[in-house]
């Protein structure tokens, strides 16, 4: 997750939530510039 988060940031993606670990799941949220928030999730 951290690597993908950093890669997307380098490409100008604006995150509203940095990677957050909640037990076995890590989530991050970004704005798609069209009014949608996209959540990416990884599970251990």
mmJSON file of the N, C-alpha and C atoms, coordinates in Angstrom:
{"data_MODEL":{"atom_site":{
"group_PDB":["ATOM","ATOM","ATOM","ATOM","ATOM","ATOM","ATOM","ATOM","ATOM","ATOM","ATOM","ATOM","ATOM","ATOM","ATOM","ATOM","ATOM","ATOM","ATOM","ATOM","ATOM","ATOM","ATOM","ATOM","ATOM","ATOM","ATOM","ATOM","ATOM","ATOM","ATOM","ATOM","ATOM","ATOM","ATOM","ATOM","ATOM","ATOM","ATOM","ATOM","ATOM","ATOM","ATOM","ATOM","ATOM","ATOM","ATOM","ATOM","ATOM","ATOM","ATOM","ATOM","ATOM","ATOM","ATOM","ATOM","ATOM","ATOM","ATOM","ATOM","ATOM","ATOM","ATOM","ATOM","ATOM","ATOM","ATOM","ATOM","ATOM","ATOM","ATOM","ATOM","ATOM","ATOM","ATOM","ATOM","ATOM","ATOM","ATOM","ATOM","ATOM","ATOM","ATOM","ATOM","ATOM","ATOM","ATOM","ATOM","ATOM","ATOM","ATOM","ATOM","ATOM","ATOM","ATOM","ATOM","ATOM","ATOM","ATOM","ATOM","ATOM","ATOM","ATOM","ATOM","ATOM","ATOM","ATOM","ATOM","ATOM","ATOM","ATOM","ATOM","ATOM","ATOM","ATOM","ATOM","ATOM","ATOM","ATOM","ATOM","ATOM","ATOM","ATOM","ATOM","ATOM","ATOM","ATOM","ATOM","ATOM","ATOM","ATOM","ATOM"],
"id":[1,2,3,4,5,6,7,8,9,10,11,12,13,14,15,16,17,18,19,20,21,22,23,24,25,26,27,28,29,30,31,32,33,34,35,36,37,38,39,40,41,42,43,44,45,46,47,48,49,50,51,52,53,54,55,56,57,58,59,60,61,62,63,64,65,66,67,68,69,70,71,72,73,74,75,76,77,78,79,80,81,82,83,84,85,86,87,88,89,90,91,92,93,94,95,96,97,98,99,100,101,102,103,104,105,106,107,108,109,110,111,112,113,114,115,116,117,118,119,120,121,122,123,124,125,126,127,128,129,130,131,132],
"type_symbol":["N","C","C","N","C","C","N","C","C","N","C","C","N","C","C","N","C","C","N","C","C","N","C","C","N","C","C","N","C","C","N","C","C","N","C","C","N","C","C","N","C","C","N","C","C","N","C","C","N","C","C","N","C","C","N","C","C","N","C","C","N","C","C","N","C","C","N","C","C","N","C","C","N","C","C","N","C","C","N","C","C","N","C","C","N","C","C","N","C","C","N","C","C","N","C","C","N","C","C","N","C","C","N","C","C","N","C","C","N","C","C","N","C","C","N","C","C","N","C","C","N","C","C","N","C","C","N","C","C","N","C","C"],
"label_atom_id":["N","CA","C","N","CA","C","N","CA","C","N","CA","C","N","CA","C","N","CA","C","N","CA","C","N","CA","C","N","CA","C","N","CA","C","N","CA","C","N","CA","C","N","CA","C","N","CA","C","N","CA","C","N","CA","C","N","CA","C","N","CA","C","N","CA","C","N","CA","C","N","CA","C","N","CA","C","N","CA","C","N","CA","C","N","CA","C","N","CA","C","N","CA","C","N","CA","C","N","CA","C","N","CA","C","N","CA","C","N","CA","C","N","CA","C","N","CA","C","N","CA","C","N","CA","C","N","CA","C","N","CA","C","N","CA","C","N","CA","C","N","CA","C","N","CA","C","N","CA","C","N","CA","C"],
"label_alt_id":[null,null,null,null,null,null,null,null,null,null,null,null,null,null,null,null,null,null,null,null,null,null,null,null,null,null,null,null,null,null,null,null,null,null,null,null,null,null,null,null,null,null,null,null,null,null,null,null,null,null,null,null,null,null,null,null,null,null,null,null,null,null,null,null,null,null,null,null,null,null,null,null,null,null,null,null,null,null,null,null,null,null,null,null,null,null,null,null,null,null,null,null,null,null,null,null,null,null,null,null,null,null,null,null,null,null,null,null,null,null,null,null,null,null,null,null,null,null,null,null,null,null,null,null,null,null,null,null,null,null,null,null],
"label_comp_id":["UNK","UNK","UNK","UNK","UNK","UNK","UNK","UNK","UNK","UNK","UNK","UNK","UNK","UNK","UNK","UNK","UNK","UNK","UNK","UNK","UNK","UNK","UNK","UNK","UNK","UNK","UNK","UNK","UNK","UNK","UNK","UNK","UNK","UNK","UNK","UNK","UNK","UNK","UNK","UNK","UNK","UNK","UNK","UNK","UNK","UNK","UNK","UNK","UNK","UNK","UNK","UNK","UNK","UNK","UNK","UNK","UNK","UNK","UNK","UNK","UNK","UNK","UNK","UNK","UNK","UNK","UNK","UNK","UNK","UNK","UNK","UNK","UNK","UNK","UNK","UNK","UNK","UNK","UNK","UNK","UNK","UNK","UNK","UNK","UNK","UNK","UNK","UNK","UNK","UNK","UNK","UNK","UNK","UNK","UNK","UNK","UNK","UNK","UNK","UNK","UNK","UNK","UNK","UNK","UNK","UNK","UNK","UNK","UNK","UNK","UNK","UNK","UNK","UNK","UNK","UNK","UNK","UNK","UNK","UNK","UNK","UNK","UNK","UNK","UNK","UNK","UNK","UNK","UNK","UNK","UNK","UNK"],
"label_asym_id":["A","A","A","A","A","A","A","A","A","A","A","A","A","A","A","A","A","A","A","A","A","A","A","A","A","A","A","A","A","A","A","A","A","A","A","A","A","A","A","A","A","A","A","A","A","A","A","A","A","A","A","A","A","A","A","A","A","A","A","A","A","A","A","A","A","A","A","A","A","A","A","A","A","A","A","A","A","A","A","A","A","A","A","A","A","A","A","A","A","A","A","A","A","A","A","A","A","A","A","A","A","A","A","A","A","A","A","A","A","A","A","A","A","A","A","A","A","A","A","A","A","A","A","A","A","A","A","A","A","A","A","A"],
"label_entity_id":["1","1","1","1","1","1","1","1","1","1","1","1","1","1","1","1","1","1","1","1","1","1","1","1","1","1","1","1","1","1","1","1","1","1","1","1","1","1","1","1","1","1","1","1","1","1","1","1","1","1","1","1","1","1","1","1","1","1","1","1","1","1","1","1","1","1","1","1","1","1","1","1","1","1","1","1","1","1","1","1","1","1","1","1","1","1","1","1","1","1","1","1","1","1","1","1","1","1","1","1","1","1","1","1","1","1","1","1","1","1","1","1","1","1","1","1","1","1","1","1","1","1","1","1","1","1","1","1","1","1","1","1"],
"label_seq_id":[1,1,1,2,2,2,3,3,3,4,4,4,5,5,5,6,6,6,7,7,7,8,8,8,9,9,9,10,10,10,11,11,11,12,12,12,13,13,13,14,14,14,15,15,15,16,16,16,17,17,17,18,18,18,19,19,19,20,20,20,21,21,21,22,22,22,23,23,23,24,24,24,25,25,25,26,26,26,27,27,27,28,28,28,29,29,29,30,30,30,31,31,31,32,32,32,33,33,33,34,34,34,35,35,35,36,36,36,37,37,37,38,38,38,39,39,39,40,40,40,41,41,41,42,42,42,43,43,43,44,44,44],
"pdbx_PDB_ins_code":[null,null,null,null,null,null,null,null,null,null,null,null,null,null,null,null,null,null,null,null,null,null,null,null,null,null,null,null,null,null,null,null,null,null,null,null,null,null,null,null,null,null,null,null,null,null,null,null,null,null,null,null,null,null,null,null,null,null,null,null,null,null,null,null,null,null,null,null,null,null,null,null,null,null,null,null,null,null,null,null,null,null,null,null,null,null,null,null,null,null,null,null,null,null,null,null,null,null,null,null,null,null,null,null,null,null,null,null,null,null,null,null,null,null,null,null,null,null,null,null,null,null,null,null,null,null,null,null,null,null,null,null],
"Cartn_x":[0.827,0.0,0.879,1.867,2.708,3.381,3.875,4.547,3.575,2.362,1.37,0.926,0.762,0.421,1.479,2.739,3.825,3.875,3.661,3.669,2.554,1.366,0.242,0.471,1.014,1.316,2.302,3.312,4.291,3.626,2.502,1.758,0.687,0.681,-0.22,-1.548,-1.736,-2.992,-3.049,-4.195,-4.39,-5.166,-4.508,-5.14,-5.822,-7.0,-7.712,-7.458,-6.954,-6.556,-5.3,-4.242,-3.02,-3.283,-2.391,-2.595,-2.799,-3.844,-4.224,-4.421,-3.629,-3.75,-4.824,-5.771,-6.818,-6.891,-6.082,-5.985,-5.317,-5.92,-5.299,-5.548,-6.236,-6.593,-5.918,-5.409,-4.862,-5.673,-6.098,-6.896,-6.252,-6.542,-6.178,-7.286,-7.506,-8.596,-8.052,-8.449,-8.055,-9.244,-9.1,-10.131,-9.853,-10.872,-10.66,-10.88,-11.033,-11.245,-12.602,-13.476,-14.821,-15.874,-15.427,-16.347,-16.496,-15.684,-15.745,-14.52,-14.711,-13.607,-13.428,-12.197,-11.88,-11.05,-11.497,-10.775,-10.038,-8.75,-7.994,-7.709,-7.762,-7.696,-6.751,-5.948,-5.172,-5.468,-5.497,-5.724,-4.545,-4.156,-3.013,-3.396],
"Cartn_y":[-1.178,0.0,1.25,1.264,2.47,2.775,1.751,1.974,2.527,1.982,2.463,3.88,4.143,5.483,6.488,6.171,7.072,7.233,6.141,6.209,7.131,6.971,7.803,9.27,9.518,10.903,11.557,10.794,11.332,11.72,11.08,11.383,12.433,13.053,14.166,13.823,12.574,12.192,12.844,13.45,14.126,13.208,12.741,11.85,12.648,12.187,12.782,11.971,10.758,9.922,9.162,9.375,8.605,7.161,6.222,4.831,4.719,3.992,3.818,2.338,1.798,0.389,0.227,-0.655,-0.979,-2.497,-3.039,-4.498,-5.051,-6.068,-6.689,-5.937,-4.805,-4.051,-2.687,-2.259,-0.914,-0.221,1.012,1.767,3.119,3.682,5.05,5.573,6.881,7.478,8.644,8.713,9.853,10.428,11.663,12.399,12.235,11.834,11.624,12.892,14.023,15.351,15.489,14.501,14.551,14.507,14.721,14.707,13.353,12.394,11.054,10.816,10.139,9.683,8.197,7.812,6.418,5.854,4.711,4.051,2.85,2.752,1.551,0.794,-0.529,-1.386,-2.55,-2.892,-4.127,-4.885,-6.202,-7.054,-8.01,-8.206,-9.095,-10.541],
"Cartn_z":[0.0,0.0,0.0,0.856,0.958,-0.37,-1.062,-2.347,-3.386,-3.437,-4.405,-4.049,-2.775,-2.305,-2.78,-2.568,-2.977,-4.492,-5.229,-6.693,-7.197,-6.659,-7.082,-6.711,-5.538,-5.138,-6.103,-6.523,-7.492,-8.799,-9.108,-10.336,-10.116,-8.944,-8.686,-8.043,-7.635,-6.98,-5.599,-5.297,-4.019,-3.073,-2.035,-1.066,0.03,0.431,1.566,2.828,2.665,3.801,3.42,4.172,3.971,4.383,3.99,4.388,5.904,6.265,7.658,7.918,8.862,9.217,10.283,10.013,10.974,11.065,11.937,12.034,10.798,10.173,9.0,7.694,7.758,6.558,6.577,5.416,5.254,4.171,4.444,3.486,3.225,2.069,1.715,0.81,0.841,0.075,-0.737,-2.013,-2.836,-3.575,-4.01,-4.738,-6.226,-6.993,-8.425,-9.259,-8.61,-9.214,-9.897,-9.765,-10.339,-9.237,-7.994,-6.871,-6.203,-6.618,-6.025,-5.162,-4.059,-3.222,-3.48,-3.805,-4.123,-2.983,-2.463,-1.379,-1.955,-1.652,-2.021,-0.737,-0.839,0.341,0.071,1.075,1.04,2.318,2.218,3.377,3.533,4.77,5.042,4.916],
"occupancy":[1.0,1.0,1.0,1.0,1.0,1.0,1.0,1.0,1.0,1.0,1.0,1.0,1.0,1.0,1.0,1.0,1.0,1.0,1.0,1.0,1.0,1.0,1.0,1.0,1.0,1.0,1.0,1.0,1.0,1.0,1.0,1.0,1.0,1.0,1.0,1.0,1.0,1.0,1.0,1.0,1.0,1.0,1.0,1.0,1.0,1.0,1.0,1.0,1.0,1.0,1.0,1.0,1.0,1.0,1.0,1.0,1.0,1.0,1.0,1.0,1.0,1.0,1.0,1.0,1.0,1.0,1.0,1.0,1.0,1.0,1.0,1.0,1.0,1.0,1.0,1.0,1.0,1.0,1.0,1.0,1.0,1.0,1.0,1.0,1.0,1.0,1.0,1.0,1.0,1.0,1.0,1.0,1.0,1.0,1.0,1.0,1.0,1.0,1.0,1.0,1.0,1.0,1.0,1.0,1.0,1.0,1.0,1.0,1.0,1.0,1.0,1.0,1.0,1.0,1.0,1.0,1.0,1.0,1.0,1.0,1.0,1.0,1.0,1.0,1.0,1.0,1.0,1.0,1.0,1.0,1.0,1.0],
"B_iso_or_equiv":[0.0,0.0,0.0,0.0,0.0,0.0,0.0,0.0,0.0,0.0,0.0,0.0,0.0,0.0,0.0,0.0,0.0,0.0,0.0,0.0,0.0,0.0,0.0,0.0,0.0,0.0,0.0,0.0,0.0,0.0,0.0,0.0,0.0,0.0,0.0,0.0,0.0,0.0,0.0,0.0,0.0,0.0,0.0,0.0,0.0,0.0,0.0,0.0,0.0,0.0,0.0,0.0,0.0,0.0,0.0,0.0,0.0,0.0,0.0,0.0,0.0,0.0,0.0,0.0,0.0,0.0,0.0,0.0,0.0,0.0,0.0,0.0,0.0,0.0,0.0,0.0,0.0,0.0,0.0,0.0,0.0,0.0,0.0,0.0,0.0,0.0,0.0,0.0,0.0,0.0,0.0,0.0,0.0,0.0,0.0,0.0,0.0,0.0,0.0,0.0,0.0,0.0,0.0,0.0,0.0,0.0,0.0,0.0,0.0,0.0,0.0,0.0,0.0,0.0,0.0,0.0,0.0,0.0,0.0,0.0,0.0,0.0,0.0,0.0,0.0,0.0,0.0,0.0,0.0,0.0,0.0,0.0],
"pdbx_formal_charge":[null,null,null,null,null,null,null,null,null,null,null,null,null,null,null,null,null,null,null,null,null,null,null,null,null,null,null,null,null,null,null,null,null,null,null,null,null,null,null,null,null,null,null,null,null,null,null,null,null,null,null,null,null,null,null,null,null,null,null,null,null,null,null,null,null,null,null,null,null,null,null,null,null,null,null,null,null,null,null,null,null,null,null,null,null,null,null,null,null,null,null,null,null,null,null,null,null,null,null,null,null,null,null,null,null,null,null,null,null,null,null,null,null,null,null,null,null,null,null,null,null,null,null,null,null,null,null,null,null,null,null,null],
"auth_seq_id":[1,1,1,2,2,2,3,3,3,4,4,4,5,5,5,6,6,6,7,7,7,8,8,8,9,9,9,10,10,10,11,11,11,12,12,12,13,13,13,14,14,14,15,15,15,16,16,16,17,17,17,18,18,18,19,19,19,20,20,20,21,21,21,22,22,22,23,23,23,24,24,24,25,25,25,26,26,26,27,27,27,28,28,28,29,29,29,30,30,30,31,31,31,32,32,32,33,33,33,34,34,34,35,35,35,36,36,36,37,37,37,38,38,38,39,39,39,40,40,40,41,41,41,42,42,42,43,43,43,44,44,44],
"auth_comp_id":["UNK","UNK","UNK","UNK","UNK","UNK","UNK","UNK","UNK","UNK","UNK","UNK","UNK","UNK","UNK","UNK","UNK","UNK","UNK","UNK","UNK","UNK","UNK","UNK","UNK","UNK","UNK","UNK","UNK","UNK","UNK","UNK","UNK","UNK","UNK","UNK","UNK","UNK","UNK","UNK","UNK","UNK","UNK","UNK","UNK","UNK","UNK","UNK","UNK","UNK","UNK","UNK","UNK","UNK","UNK","UNK","UNK","UNK","UNK","UNK","UNK","UNK","UNK","UNK","UNK","UNK","UNK","UNK","UNK","UNK","UNK","UNK","UNK","UNK","UNK","UNK","UNK","UNK","UNK","UNK","UNK","UNK","UNK","UNK","UNK","UNK","UNK","UNK","UNK","UNK","UNK","UNK","UNK","UNK","UNK","UNK","UNK","UNK","UNK","UNK","UNK","UNK","UNK","UNK","UNK","UNK","UNK","UNK","UNK","UNK","UNK","UNK","UNK","UNK","UNK","UNK","UNK","UNK","UNK","UNK","UNK","UNK","UNK","UNK","UNK","UNK","UNK","UNK","UNK","UNK","UNK","UNK"],
"auth_asym_id":["A","A","A","A","A","A","A","A","A","A","A","A","A","A","A","A","A","A","A","A","A","A","A","A","A","A","A","A","A","A","A","A","A","A","A","A","A","A","A","A","A","A","A","A","A","A","A","A","A","A","A","A","A","A","A","A","A","A","A","A","A","A","A","A","A","A","A","A","A","A","A","A","A","A","A","A","A","A","A","A","A","A","A","A","A","A","A","A","A","A","A","A","A","A","A","A","A","A","A","A","A","A","A","A","A","A","A","A","A","A","A","A","A","A","A","A","A","A","A","A","A","A","A","A","A","A","A","A","A","A","A","A"],
"auth_atom_id":["N","CA","C","N","CA","C","N","CA","C","N","CA","C","N","CA","C","N","CA","C","N","CA","C","N","CA","C","N","CA","C","N","CA","C","N","CA","C","N","CA","C","N","CA","C","N","CA","C","N","CA","C","N","CA","C","N","CA","C","N","CA","C","N","CA","C","N","CA","C","N","CA","C","N","CA","C","N","CA","C","N","CA","C","N","CA","C","N","CA","C","N","CA","C","N","CA","C","N","CA","C","N","CA","C","N","CA","C","N","CA","C","N","CA","C","N","CA","C","N","CA","C","N","CA","C","N","CA","C","N","CA","C","N","CA","C","N","CA","C","N","CA","C","N","CA","C","N","CA","C","N","CA","C"],
"pdbx_PDB_model_num":[1,1,1,1,1,1,1,1,1,1,1,1,1,1,1,1,1,1,1,1,1,1,1,1,1,1,1,1,1,1,1,1,1,1,1,1,1,1,1,1,1,1,1,1,1,1,1,1,1,1,1,1,1,1,1,1,1,1,1,1,1,1,1,1,1,1,1,1,1,1,1,1,1,1,1,1,1,1,1,1,1,1,1,1,1,1,1,1,1,1,1,1,1,1,1,1,1,1,1,1,1,1,1,1,1,1,1,1,1,1,1,1,1,1,1,1,1,1,1,1,1,1,1,1,1,1,1,1,1,1,1,1]
}}}
